[in-house]
Amino acid sequence: MGMPSYSVCYAFRQRFRIGARRAYEWCTEYGPGDLALSGEPGRRTASWLSDDTLVLTDRQPTSGARTVKKVRLVHLDPTRLSWTSIHLSGPVRYSQFSYRIVAQGTGSSQLEFTGCQLERGRARRSRARTSRRAQQLRLNDSAVWKRLARAMERELDG
């Protein structure tokens, strides 16, 4: 399989001032403007394979003239207001991320996120280093979802 890898798993929650069904629909309505909404540069395309499965392809600039291409397989479960995303290519290939929207009363909800990112490197890392990496990923991803929550609330609340 090549270079050794290790898993970094982490989780967080993000509150929305939007009902659960509307939040789920907004989160899973993929389009070319998604990266801009999250505050990241790049282009996104969504290719639907079926009514509940799609491939997301993101092309994002890096420092210098390079572009990173990330391809994800996304499976939607509208009955559970959840979806999973598995990276098929890119820097964290084979990583899996799970999302679930949970109602918090009639007009609010929260995202429950769990990620298990597969990183390349020494397979045996200290718990402290893995814990620091998990905290860094949690902070980065939760900051993205804070921006997305604000964008959702602006768009849906008018």
C-alpha positions, 0 to 999 in steps of 0.5 A: 500500500505504500507509505505507512498511514495512521488515523486521526479521529475527531468530532464536533457539533455546530448549532444552526438557527434553522430547523433540521430538515431545512438545514439538511437540504441546504447542506446537501444542495451541492453546487459550484459556490460551496467553497466560497461559502466556506471561505475557501478558494477553488472550484467544485463540481458535483456529478450525481450517480443516483438520487442519493449518491454523488461524486464531488470534485474540488480543485483548490489552489495551493501555495505556488502555482499548484492545484490540489484535486480532491474527489469525494464519494458522498452518500445521502441518507435523507430519512436520517438527515445524514450523509457520509463522505469518503475521499477517493483521491487527494491528500487524505485519500480513504478518509471518511467523514460523517454528518448528521443533522439533529433537531433542537426544537422546532426552529433550530438544529445541530450538525454532529460531525465525526471525521476519521482522517487517514494521514500519511506518515509514521504509523506509530505516533505518540498519543500526544501528537495524534491528539494535537493533530485531532485538535488542529483538525477539529478547530479547522473544520469547525471554523469552516462549519461556523462560516457555513452556518452563518451563510445558511442562516443569512440565506434561509432567514433572508 
